[in-house]
Amino acid sequence: MSNSKRPVRVLVAKVGLDGHDRGAKVIATALRDAGMEVIYTGLRQTPEMVVNAALQEDVDAIGISILSGAHMTVFPKVIQLLKEKGMTDVLLTGGGIIPEDDMKLLNEMGVGKLFAPGTATSDIASYISDWTAKHRTF
């Protein structure tokens, strides 16, 4: 089936105590401008809140913005919760201040591509669109 049946649905989240959400809002707007449906959860979400919202909203992808340094805790926890809920066909991606070595480890754990600050929003939108076209059925 084609993506034309419905737009790609993306949940954008800020997990933990990180209070800087400008980047997440920029990404959310860019994804919306690219034709996606975006649900922005706001600040101070827990991994459980993010996965529950993703389940309720029937999203194709979750994008987590993280600047706090807690990426090696947050992403594995979200992956675990997605598996527990049988949501193995939902893309988990994100970005922020994440060292390259940690990005590689997270990718090996099942996290999708992670984006550093300054990445073109069109690259992020293309990645999500391409991934969902290959991995999700509409």
Summary of the structure (lengths in Angstrom):
residues: 138
radius of gyration: 13.5
end to end distance: 6.1
largest distance: 39.9
contacts: 431
relative contact order: 0.20
helix: 47%
strand: 19%
